[in-house]
Every structure is written in structure tokens, then in C-alpha cells.
Amino acid sequence: MKRVRFSVHRTAGEARLREGLLSGSGLSVEVRGEALAPLGGEIPTTETWVELWLPPEEVARAEELLAEVEEDGEKAKRTVT
């Protein structure tokens, strides 16, 4: 099955949070590069970033889900005066 790189994250934790959101919504997510994350400082940092890969037909849905989460986060930051 062909997959495309969907996003790149500096930490495994951030990547796993997004992976959980996407896979919990029924998308087929693959996490790549997680084993290199602890090597930060030993090898170039860009080599330790964690990537999320998706089938091409699921990319649009994943973008919608993440946009919705970010929008909800912005709403949560607002205060009532």
C-alpha cells in the first residue's frame, strides 16, 4: 500500500498524540522514525524527528480532523469577560 508523509514532529510524544487522534477516527496511520528520537544530540536533530504516514486517500480527512482540533483549542483559550 502506498503511503505519503503527512506530518513531521520533533518529539515522539507529539507524534503519538496525533497518531492516536487519527487512528481513533478510523484512519490508517503509520509512525516512522520513533526509534531515532532518543538519539537527539548524538545525530543531527532533523534525523530524529518522528513522521506520520497515511494512505493518500486519507490525507484530506486527516487535515480536517487536525484543523477541527486546533480550532477547538483556540476556542478553549478564550476567556469570558
Secondary structure, DSSP 8 states (H G I E B T S, - for coil): ---EEEEEESSHHHHHHHHHHHHHTT---EEESGGGGGGBTTB-GGGG-EEEEE-GGGHHHHHHHHHHHHHHHHHHH----
